Amino acid sequence: MKIGEKALVHLDAYTDMVFTGQLESIDPMGMPGDFSPKLRHFSATFSIQGHDPRLMPDLSAAVDVDPAGAASAGSTSK
């Protein structure tokens, strides 16, 4: 993954909302995984393009990173 890669952000609380996002940063140090000493997890920060009144702090989300850059620009909400 590289800074600037496009992603789709799906909010867990609002399954009908999908935002286009972008990778802003990745922590340089990985934390050990719970299941294997060979696995590491890294925290990453994504920006979200667009806005919606339901978008607020502390909402959980799933992020699909698109390394090919094929995520469409803008946000969509149904």
PyMOL commands that set and color helices and strands:
alter all, ss='L'
color gray80, all
select strands_A, chain A and resi 6-11+17-26+31-32+40-41+44-48+61-66+76-77
alter strands_A, ss='S'
color yellow, strands_A
deselect
rebuild
show_as cartoon
